[in-house]
C-alpha cells in the first residue's frame, strides 16, 4: 500500500513539474514572440506538398526529432510538455508504467525529412521526454518531401520552405542540378529567383536569336549567374560577417546591388562575379 501511495505521489509530482515547465515555456514564448507550439502535420502537408505516407516498419527513433502532431498539436507544447490539466490522468498512467518498467506498444509516427509527427502516442512521447529518454520505439510511415526538414524547424519557417517547394516544382532545379542546395531566410526570395530566371531567359533569347526552353534557361541561370556569385561569396568568406544569413541571401543582395549600380549610378549591368566583388568590397 505504501509503495503504491509513493508511486502515485511521484507521478502526480512529475505531472505538476511538467505543467510548470510548460507554463514557463509559454511565458518565454510571450516575451520572445517565438511560438512554442508543436508543428501541425496538416500545415506542413499543405505548404510543403508532401507525399506518402509509405510504411517503414517499427524503428528506434530519437525523441528529440519528434516535433509535431497529426491532430493534437494544441495539447502539448514544442517540448511535448502537457498544456492542459485535463491530460493528467492519462499522462500519469503512462508515467506510472515507466516506473514499473511496463512495456508499452510503439508510438505511431509520420516521418517528414529528419523529423517526426505523432499520429498515436502523444502521452508516451511526452513522458519519455520528461523522463530523459533519448529513444522510443515507433511504427513509422515516411512522407516524401522536396525540402530537408530538421528538428530546429519553427512554424514561421514553413512559409519560406513552402516557397522553396514551389520554386523546385517550377524549375526542377533539384533534378537538373542536384548539387544545388539553395537555402534562403528572406521572404519572397524564391519568387524573386523565379523572376531572375524569367528575365535571364528573355535576354538569352535576344542574344542567341532563338527560342530558349525553360530547362535551358534554368540551367544557364544557375551556371552563369547564381553559381559565379556564390563562388565569389565563398572565396571571400564574407558570409561570416552576416550571422544567420545564407549564400542565397547574399546572392539576392548582390543582384539588388547590381540593379542599383545600373539604375542610380548609370553603370551598365556587370557580369555576376564582378557585381559580387563590388558588393563584397563595399561591405568588407
N, C-alpha and C positions, 0 to 999 in steps of 0.2 A: 504493500500500500504506500509506504514511504517512498520507494523508488518511483512508482507511477506518479505520485504527487510531485516529486522533484523534477521528473521529466516534463510534466505539464507546466510547471513553473518556468522551466528552462525554455520551452518552445514559445510560451507567452512572452517571455523577456526577449527572445530572438525577434519575434514579430514586432514588438514595440520598438526595438532598436532599428529594425529595418524601416519602419514607418517614420521614425525620427530622421533617419538618413534621407529618406525621400522628401521630407519636409525641408531639410537643409538644401537639398538639390534644387527644389522649387524656388527657394529664396535666392539662391545663387543665380538661377535662371532669370528671375525677375530683375535682379541687379545688373547682370551682364547683357540681358536682351537676347541671350542664346537659348533656344528651346532645349528642353531636357527630355522631350517625349521620345518614345520609340518610333522607329520608322514604320510607316504603313506600307504593307506589301502592295495594296491596291494603287497607292500613289506611285510607287516605284514601277509597277507594271504599266500604268498608264503613260508615264512620262518617258520611260526607257524602252518601251515596246519589247519587253522581254518575252521569250518563247518558252515552250515546255508546259508543265514540268515532266522530266524524264526520271523514272525510278532508278536510284543508285544503290539501294540496299541499306543495311544497318552499318553505320560508321561511328568512329570516335571523333567527336567534334570539340574544338576549343570553345569553352563557354564564352570567352570574350569576343568571339566572332559572331555571336548571336545578337543582332542589333535591332530586330524588328518583329512585327507580328502580322498575322493574316487578318485578324479581326478583333484583337483585344489590346491594341496599342494604347488605349486610353487608361487601362487598368494598371499599367506598370510604367515606370519612368525609364530613361535610357540605360540606367544601370540595372534594370529589371528589379527595382525595388517596388514593393506594393504601394499603389497610390490611393488606396481606399481601405478603410477598416472592415468593409464587408468581405474582404478577401481572407480575413483572419482564420476562419475555421479550416478551409482547405489548405491554406499555407502552413498552418501549424500541424496539420495531419502529415503533410509531406515532410516537414521538419522533424517530426517525431519518428517517421520511418528512417530518416537519415541517422538519427542517434541509435536506433535499434538495428541498423545495418540491414534493413529490409530492401531487397532488390525490387526496383520499380520498372515498368515497361519503358522502352526507349521513347524519347520525345519524338515528335514528327516535325521535320523542318523542311522548308524550301531553301535551296542554295541559289544565290544570285551573285556571280563573281566570287569574291572572297568572304561574303557574309551570308548569314542565315536568318530566316524569318520563321517564327514559331507558328505552326499550324495547330498542334496539340501538345500540351505540357508546359504551359506558362509558369505555373506554380513550381514545377520541378526545376525549371531553369532559374527561377528567382531564388529558390532555396539553395541550389547549387552555387550560385554566385555569392550569396551571403555567407555560405559555409566555406568559401575559398576553394571550391573545386575548380581545377583547370580544365577538365574534360568531362563530357557527358555522352552517353550512348544515344544515337539518333537514327531514326528511319528517314533517310534523305531522298528528296526529289530535287533534281537540278533544273534550273531555268536558264535558257541561253540568253546572253546579253552581248551587245556590241561594245560595251564600255566596261572597264575594270572598276568594280565597286569594292572598297576597302572598309574595314571596321571604323575608321575615323569619319566616314561619310555623315554629313549633317543634313537635316531636312532642307535647309536653304541651298544646299549644293545640287539638289535634284534638277532645278531649272537649267543650270549650265550643262549638266550631264544630258538632260533631255535635248538641248540644242546640239550637243555633240552627236547624239544618236541621229538626229535629223541630218546633220552635216554628213555623217558617214553613209547614211541611207541614200543621200542625194549624190554623193561623189564616189562611193565605193573605194575611197582612198585606202582603207584598211586592206583591201584586196589588191589594188593597183600598186600600192607602195607599202607593203607590210611593215617596213621599218619605221614608218611614220607614226610617232607616238605624240600626238598633239594634245597638250593639256592647257586649259585656259582657266583663269579666275575672273575674267572680265565679262560681265553680262552682255549678251548680243555679239560676243566676239566671233562665234562660229558663223552667225548670219553675215557679219562683215567679211569673213573669209569667202563665203559663197559669192558675195558681190565682187570681191577681188578676182575670183576665178572667172566670173562672167565678163568683167572688163578685160581681163587678160585674153580671153577667147576672142573678144571683139577685135582687139588690136593685133592679135595673131593673124586673124583673117585679113586685116588690112595689109599687114606686112607680107604675108605669103600669097595674097590674092587668090584665096580659095576658101571653101568652107572648112571649118575646123570642128571636128567631133568633140563632144563633151569629154570623152575619155582622154583625147589628145591634149585638150586644154587643161584638164585637171593635172595630168602627169607633168606637163610642161610648166605649169604654175608651181608645182611642188619642187621640181628640179631646178628651175631657173630664177624663181622669185623667193619662195619660202625658205628653201634649204640654204642658199647662199647667205641670207640674213642670219639664220640660226647658227651657221658655222662661224660667222664673224662674231656673234654673241659668245659662242663657246670659246673661241680663241682669245677674246678679250677678258673673259672671266668676269664680265661686268654684272652678271646676274647676282653675284654676292652682295652687290650694293642695293639690291631691290628685294629685301626679305619677303617671302610669301608669294613672289611673282614667278612666272614661268617664262621659258624661251618664247612661247607663243604670245604671251602678253607683250613682251618686248618687241616681237615682230610687228604687232599691231601699232605700237608706239613709233617704231621706225617708219612704217608706212604713213602714219599721221605726220611725222616729221618731214618725210619726203614730199607729201602734198602741201605742207606749209611752205617749204622752200620754193615749190613751183608756183603757188598762188600768191604768196605775200612778197617773197624776195625776187620773184620774176625769173627764177632759175628753171632750166629745163629739167624734166624728170631724170634723175640719176639712176645708173644701174643699182640693183638692190644692195649689193655688197658695199658700194660707195655710200649710199644713204645710211647703211648701218654703221659704217666707220664714222661718218659725220655725227650721227646721233651719239655714238659712244664717246667721241672726243668732247662733245658738248656736255656730257653727263659724267665724265671721268673725274 
